[in-house]
Amino acid sequence: MKKLNVGIVGYKFMGKAHSNAWRAAPLFFDLDAQPVLKVACGRNQESLKKFADHWGWEHTEKDWKKMVRRDDVDIVDISAPQHLHYEIALEAIAAGKHIFCEKPLAMNLAQAREMYEKAEKKGVTHYVNHNYRRCPAVRLAKKLIDDGKIGRVFHWRGAYLQSWIVDPNFPLTWHLQKRFAGSGPQGDLNSHSVDLARYLVGDVRTVACMTARFVKERPLPDEAASGTFNGKSAGVAKGAVTVEDAAFMTVEFVNGALGSFEASRFALGRKNYNYFEIYGSKGSILFDLERMNELKFFDGGDPADAQGFRTIIATEGVHDYVANWWPPGHIIGYEHEFVHAVVDFVKAVCSKTKIEPNFHDGVKEMEILDAGLRSAKSGKVVVLG
């Protein structure tokens, strides 16, 4: 069987999720090529070596440029923070490598456009990892919409809420600094919601947005002990928070539907609440990631005395991806979305076809996210070109 050697940049939260996916995909799915965990790349050699040994990466490398240029690397997996995506991707494109990139695609729209244009010109397979598209229940929502089951779409209501920085003593990790993250929950959380809305409803025509920064200074982090959700401070010194803590958008879709997007890291009690509602002329759909194997569907064509939201459990083999996992009724989890992404990515590389969402989708997403930040700054509605 053909082999596809993978080099990964980044070894923390997303590095673990991606490593698991590369390992698990060929164990459960029939692939045309075998992913090989060839090289792991990161800054701290001791932590990197521990990560590589645990997950089965054959080699380690501290310099990502050397890793990208290796002849024995076919795929570059970008699991590093946002400020590195652009530079790593351009280097990988120049080297003719296929790219599996975490979201959001870039720091801004200009970077995203350049990444997309150069990847297309080079002819490499490019993917931006919005893993929630590959929940079986979300795929069912897409099918119901495409089959006309909810009719004309009137409303999208999305919310992505977390609570991990409510404590003002949570340290100033890279996620809270504009030079590393680009933005706060507008990019981190609303990027997922925007991708799902584009996937299920369509493109956006106008954007209005407001943002808030509730805590303006935080303790500097202990870099050796700082993680995405459990960082520790280094002492009493503080630094400025330079991204928003919450971002709320309203949009008009090209098809005339109206939408709202709530993104916050200050929603106490919400750890990773990714939720959407879609209302149409014939029916409605509700999805909650905290119950990711379920889709709620209201059929306006049901008899009046039997109407109501029904809960569909998307664990039967008729749903996308599920037949490769467990018997009906046995749920799957967060990590499986990443496996599904790897499966589709490998298929796209082998068949030389496109995978979605790709860098083009990343560009469209950045258009909306950037427009939201401009709207929040100006107080005006932004019309997309």
C-alpha positions in Angstrom: 0.0 0.0 0.0 1.1 3.5 -0.8 2.4 5.5 2.2 1.8 9.2 3.0 4.4 10.5 5.5 3.1 13.2 7.8 5.0 16.0 9.5 3.3 17.8 12.3 4.0 21.3 13.7 2.6 21.6 17.3 2.3 19.0 20.0 -0.2 20.2 22.6 -4.0 20.2 22.4 -4.5 20.0 18.7 -1.3 18.0 18.2 -2.7 15.2 20.4 -6.1 15.3 18.6 -4.4 15.2 15.2 -2.0 12.4 16.2 -4.8 10.3 17.4 -6.7 10.8 14.1 -3.7 9.9 11.9 -3.2 6.7 13.9 -6.9 5.7 14.1 -8.0 6.4 10.6 -6.5 3.3 8.9 -7.6 1.1 11.7 -11.3 1.7 11.1 -11.5 2.9 7.5 -10.2 1.4 4.2 -7.8 4.0 2.9 -5.9 4.1 -0.4 -2.7 5.1 1.4 -1.3 4.5 4.9 -0.6 7.6 6.9 2.9 7.4 8.6 3.7 9.5 11.6 7.1 10.6 10.3 8.2 13.8 12.0 6.9 15.9 15.0 8.1 19.4 15.3 8.1 21.8 18.4 10.2 24.2 20.4 10.9 22.3 23.6 13.0 19.2 22.9 12.2 17.4 26.1 8.4 17.9 25.8 8.5 17.2 22.1 10.4 13.9 22.6 7.9 12.8 25.2 5.0 13.6 22.8 6.7 11.8 19.9 7.4 8.7 21.9 3.9 8.5 23.3 2.1 8.9 19.9 4.5 7.0 17.7 6.2 9.8 15.7 9.4 8.4 14.2 11.5 11.5 14.3 11.6 15.0 16.0 12.7 18.3 14.7 12.9 21.7 16.4 13.1 23.7 13.1 9.8 23.5 11.2 11.5 24.8 8.0 13.8 21.8 8.0 10.8 19.5 8.7 8.8 21.0 5.8 11.7 20.6 3.4 12.4 17.0 4.1 12.0 14.7 1.1 10.3 12.0 3.3 7.4 14.3 4.3 4.3 14.3 2.0 1.8 16.1 4.3 2.4 19.0 6.6 -0.1 19.1 9.5 -0.2 22.7 11.0 -1.4 22.4 14.6 0.5 25.4 15.7 -0.9 28.8 16.9 -2.5 31.0 14.2 0.4 33.4 13.8 2.5 30.6 12.4 -0.1 29.2 9.9 0.7 31.6 7.1 4.5 31.2 7.1 4.4 27.4 7.5 1.8 27.0 4.8 3.7 29.1 2.3 6.8 27.1 2.9 4.9 23.8 2.6 3.3 25.0 -0.7 6.6 26.0 -2.1 7.9 22.5 -1.2 4.9 20.9 -2.9 3.5 19.4 0.3 -0.2 18.7 1.0 -1.5 20.8 3.9 -3.8 19.8 6.8 -4.2 23.1 8.7 -6.0 24.0 11.9 -8.5 26.9 12.0 -8.8 29.8 11.6 -6.8 29.6 8.4 -4.7 32.8 8.9 -4.3 36.0 10.9 -6.2 38.1 8.4 -7.9 38.0 5.0 -4.9 39.1 3.0 -2.9 36.1 4.3 -5.7 33.7 3.7 -6.1 34.8 0.1 -2.4 34.4 -0.6 -2.3 30.9 1.0 -5.3 29.9 -1.2 -4.0 31.3 -4.4 -0.5 29.8 -4.0 -1.9 26.4 -3.0 -4.2 26.3 -6.0 -1.3 27.4 -8.4 1.0 24.7 -6.9 -1.8 22.0 -7.1 -1.4 20.7 -3.6 -4.3 19.4 -1.6 -5.3 21.9 1.1 -7.7 21.6 4.0 -8.7 23.8 7.0 -9.9 21.7 9.9 -13.4 22.7 10.9 -14.0 19.3 12.4 -17.6 19.9 13.3 -18.7 19.5 9.7 -17.9 15.8 10.1 -20.2 15.0 13.0 -22.7 12.5 11.6 -25.6 14.6 13.0 -24.3 17.7 11.2 -24.1 15.7 8.0 -27.6 14.6 8.5 -28.7 18.3 9.0 -27.0 19.0 5.6 -28.9 16.2 4.0 -32.2 17.3 5.4 -31.7 20.8 4.1 -30.4 19.7 0.7 -33.4 17.4 0.4 -35.8 20.3 1.0 -37.1 18.9 4.3 -37.1 22.3 6.0 -38.0 24.3 3.0 -36.7 27.9 2.6 -34.3 28.8 5.3 -35.3 31.9 7.3 -33.0 32.0 10.3 -29.7 30.8 11.6 -29.0 31.1 15.3 -25.5 30.0 16.4 -23.7 30.1 19.8 -20.3 29.0 20.8 -19.7 29.6 24.5 -16.9 28.7 26.8 -15.9 29.8 30.3 -12.2 29.1 30.7 -11.0 32.7 31.3 -13.8 34.0 33.6 -11.2 34.0 36.4 -9.3 37.3 36.1 -6.2 35.5 37.5 -6.1 33.1 34.5 -2.8 33.9 32.8 -2.1 35.8 29.6 -1.6 32.8 27.3 -1.0 33.3 23.6 -4.7 33.0 22.9 -5.3 36.4 24.6 -2.6 38.3 22.6 -3.5 39.7 19.2 0.1 39.3 17.8 -0.3 35.5 18.3 -4.0 34.8 18.0 -5.2 37.6 15.7 -8.4 37.9 17.6 -10.3 36.3 20.5 -13.5 34.2 20.3 -14.3 36.0 17.0 -11.6 33.9 15.3 -11.3 31.0 17.7 -15.0 30.2 18.2 -17.0 32.2 15.6 -14.8 30.7 12.9 -16.4 27.3 13.6 -19.9 28.8 13.7 -19.3 30.7 10.5 -18.1 27.6 8.7 -21.1 25.6 9.8 -23.5 28.4 8.7 -21.9 28.7 5.3 -22.0 24.9 5.0 -25.7 24.6 6.0 -27.2 28.0 5.0 -24.9 29.7 2.4 -22.8 32.7 1.9 -23.1 36.0 3.8 -23.9 39.4 2.3 -23.8 41.8 5.3 -22.2 41.8 8.8 -22.8 43.8 12.0 -20.9 43.1 15.1 -20.1 44.2 18.6 -17.3 43.0 20.9 -16.3 43.4 24.6 -13.2 43.0 26.7 -14.1 42.3 30.2 -10.7 41.8 31.7 -8.0 44.1 30.4 -4.9 42.8 32.2 -3.8 39.3 33.3 -0.9 37.7 35.0 2.0 36.7 32.8 2.0 32.9 32.2 4.4 30.3 33.3 5.2 29.0 29.8 6.3 25.6 31.0 2.9 25.0 32.7 0.5 26.9 30.4 -2.1 25.1 28.4 -5.2 26.2 26.5 -7.7 25.6 29.4 -5.4 25.2 32.4 -2.7 27.8 32.3 -0.7 28.9 35.4 0.8 32.3 36.1 4.4 33.0 36.7 4.0 35.6 39.4 2.6 39.0 40.1 3.6 40.7 36.8 0.8 41.4 34.4 0.3 42.1 30.7 -2.4 43.6 28.6 -5.1 41.5 27.0 -5.2 42.6 23.4 -8.1 40.6 22.0 -11.9 40.6 22.6 -13.5 38.4 25.3 -16.8 38.2 23.5 -18.1 38.8 19.9 -21.7 38.9 18.9 -22.6 39.2 15.1 -25.7 39.5 13.1 -25.7 38.8 9.4 -27.8 38.7 6.3 -27.2 35.7 4.1 -27.1 36.0 0.3 -30.3 33.9 0.1 -32.1 36.4 2.4 -32.0 34.4 5.6 -31.0 36.3 8.8 -28.4 35.0 11.2 -26.9 35.6 14.7 -23.6 34.4 16.1 -22.7 34.5 19.8 -19.1 33.8 20.8 -17.8 34.2 24.4 -15.2 32.8 26.8 -17.2 34.3 29.7 -20.2 32.0 29.7 -19.9 30.5 33.2 -21.1 26.9 33.1 -20.3 26.4 29.4 -17.2 24.4 28.7 -17.5 23.9 25.0 -21.1 24.8 24.0 -21.4 24.7 20.3 -25.0 25.1 19.3 -27.1 26.1 16.3 -30.7 26.3 15.3 -32.0 26.6 11.7 -35.6 27.6 11.0 -37.3 27.1 7.6 -40.7 27.3 5.9 -41.3 23.5 6.3 -39.3 22.5 9.3 -36.5 23.3 11.8 -33.2 21.8 13.0 -31.4 22.0 16.3 -27.8 20.8 17.1 -25.9 20.8 20.4 -22.3 19.5 20.4 -22.7 18.5 24.0 -25.1 15.9 22.6 -23.3 15.5 19.4 -24.9 12.2 18.3 -28.3 13.8 18.3 -30.2 16.0 15.9 -33.5 17.6 16.7 -35.9 17.9 13.8 -39.3 19.6 13.6 -41.4 18.6 10.5 -44.1 21.1 9.8 -45.8 18.5 7.7 -46.6 16.2 10.6 -50.3 16.1 11.7 -51.2 18.9 14.1 -51.8 16.5 16.9 -48.4 14.9 16.6 -46.1 17.9 15.9 -43.0 18.5 18.0 -39.3 18.3 17.8 -38.2 14.7 17.4 -34.7 13.5 18.4 -32.8 11.6 15.8 -29.9 9.5 17.1 -27.3 9.6 14.3 -25.6 6.3 15.3 -27.2 4.0 12.7 -25.0 2.8 9.9 -27.1 4.8 7.4 -25.4 8.0 8.7 -22.1 9.2 7.3 -19.0 7.5 8.8 -20.9 5.6 11.5 -20.8 2.2 9.9 -17.1 2.1 10.4 -17.3 2.4 14.2 -19.6 0.6 16.7 -22.9 -1.2 16.5 -26.1 1.0 16.3 -26.8 3.0 19.4 -23.1 3.1 20.5 -22.2 6.8 20.5 -19.0 8.4 19.2 -17.2 11.4 20.5 -15.2 14.6 19.8 -12.1 12.8 18.7 -13.9 10.9 15.9 -14.5 14.1 13.9 -10.8 14.4 13.5 -10.5 10.8 12.3 -13.3 11.5 9.7 -11.3 14.6 8.5 -8.1 12.5 8.1 -10.1 9.9 6.2 -11.5 12.4 3.7 -8.2 14.2 3.4 -6.3 11.0 2.5 -8.9 10.2 0.0 -8.6 13.7 -1.6 -4.8 13.4 -1.8 -5.0 9.9 -3.4 -7.7 10.8 -5.9 -6.4 14.3 -6.5 -9.8 15.8 -5.8 -10.8 18.7 -3.5 -11.8 18.4 0.1 -14.0 20.8 2.0 -13.6 23.0 3.8 -10.4 24.0 2.0 -8.4 27.2 1.8 -11.1 28.8 -0.4 -13.6 28.3 2.5 -11.0 29.7 4.8 -10.9 32.8 2.7 -14.7 33.2 2.7 -14.6 32.7 6.5 -11.9 35.3 7.0 -13.9 37.8 5.0 -16.8 37.4 7.4 -14.7 37.4 10.6 -12.6 40.4 9.5 -15.8 42.3 8.5 -17.2 41.6 12.0 -14.1 43.1 13.6 -14.3 46.2 11.3 -18.0 46.5 12.1 -17.3 46.4 15.9 -14.7 49.1 15.5 -16.8 51.4 13.3 -20.2 50.7 14.6 -21.4 50.2 11.0 -22.8 47.4 8.9 -20.2 46.0 6.5 -21.4 44.8 3.1 -19.2 42.1 1.6 -18.1 42.5 -1.9 
